[in-house]
Amino acid sequence: MNEKFRRLTRVLERWSKVASEDITPQSEIDGGLDIDSITRLELVLAMNKEFGHTFDDVDVLDAKTVSDLLKLVPTSD
């Protein structure tokens, strides 16, 4: 897996009850990872810190899968 995915799964593991090795790009945020909307707001802050980027709360709240979240992570220059 690429570095962005590895870093994101590490963040997601902290906020879900799923081990990082069980998280896939197709994992559903609500159902598969059991991350509710309140926890997602905390997730936004954790993603901001991990990636050094300010994510839009609405974009993160609208994401359905881990792949959707990955699309929000900027690529390194």
C-alpha positions as CSV (number, residue, x, y, z in Angstrom):
1,M,0.0,0.0,0.0
2,N,1.1,3.5,-0.5
3,E,2.3,5.9,2.2
4,K,-0.9,8.0,2.2
5,F,-3.1,4.9,2.7
6,R,-0.8,3.6,5.5
7,R,-0.9,7.0,7.3
8,L,-4.7,7.3,6.9
9,T,-5.3,3.8,8.2
10,R,-3.2,4.5,11.2
11,V,-5.4,7.5,12.0
12,L,-8.6,5.6,11.3
13,E,-7.5,2.8,13.6
14,R,-7.3,5.2,16.5
15,W,-10.9,6.4,16.0
16,S,-12.5,3.0,15.0
17,K,-12.6,-0.4,16.5
18,V,-10.9,-1.9,13.5
19,A,-7.2,-2.9,13.2
20,S,-5.3,-1.0,10.5
21,E,-4.6,-4.2,8.6
22,D,-8.3,-4.9,8.3
23,I,-9.0,-1.4,6.8
24,T,-9.3,-1.4,3.0
25,P,-10.0,1.4,0.5
26,Q,-13.5,0.0,0.2
27,S,-14.2,0.0,4.0
28,E,-17.3,2.0,4.8
29,I,-16.8,4.7,7.3
30,D,-20.2,4.4,9.0
31,G,-20.9,0.7,8.7
32,G,-17.5,-1.0,8.4
33,L,-15.5,1.3,10.7
34,D,-18.4,2.3,12.9
35,I,-17.3,6.0,13.0
36,D,-20.2,8.3,13.7
37,S,-20.6,11.9,12.8
38,I,-19.3,13.2,16.1
39,T,-16.2,11.0,15.9
40,R,-15.7,12.2,12.3
41,L,-15.2,15.7,13.6
42,E,-12.5,14.4,15.9
43,L,-11.1,12.5,12.9
44,V,-10.9,15.8,10.9
45,L,-8.6,17.2,13.6
46,A,-6.5,14.0,13.6
47,M,-6.2,14.1,9.8
48,N,-5.2,17.8,9.9
49,K,-2.4,16.9,12.3
50,E,-1.2,13.8,10.5
51,F,-1.1,15.3,7.1
52,G,-0.3,19.0,7.9
53,H,-3.3,20.0,5.8
54,T,-6.6,21.6,6.8
55,F,-9.4,19.3,5.7
56,D,-12.9,20.7,5.1
57,D,-15.3,19.2,7.8
58,V,-18.1,18.8,5.2
59,D,-15.9,16.8,2.8
60,V,-14.9,14.4,5.6
61,L,-18.5,14.1,6.9
62,D,-19.6,13.4,3.3
63,A,-17.1,10.6,2.7
64,K,-18.6,7.2,2.5
65,T,-15.5,5.0,2.2
66,V,-11.8,5.1,3.1
67,S,-11.2,5.7,-0.6
68,D,-13.3,8.8,-0.5
69,L,-11.1,10.1,2.4
70,L,-7.9,9.2,0.5
71,K,-9.1,11.4,-2.4
72,L,-9.1,14.3,0.1
73,V,-5.4,13.9,1.1
74,P,-3.2,16.1,-1.0
75,T,-0.3,14.5,-2.8
76,S,3.2,15.4,-1.7
77,D,5.2,17.6,-4.0
